[in-house]
Amino acid sequence: MRGQARALWRALRHPDTPLWFKLGAGLIVLYVASPVDLIPDFIPFVGAIDDVLVLTFGVRWLLSRLPAHIAADIR
């Protein structure tokens, strides 16, 4: 996950990154920071799972749809 977070950060700072990518990253951060969840956070352990899953799969999904020339530049 740490490598994907670095790749996401580099992609967000790249000048050719499309707006939809930046909005998608913002929505992922907003969901994780939001008090509204699929599974409430007050349930021990289980409440944090949805945040981790959305963060992990959301970042992975965004990075897989990154234009090829930007993906090559950030590697």
Sequence and secondary structure as in RCSB ss.txt:
>XXXX:A:sequence
MRGQARALWRALRHPDTPLWFKLGAGLIVLYVASPVDLIPDFIPFVGAIDDVLVLTFGVRWLLSRLPAHIAADIR
>XXXX:A:secstr
 HHHHHHHHHHHHSTT  HHHHHHHHHHHHHHH S  SS TTSTTHHHHHHHHHHHHHHHHHHHTS HHHHHHH 
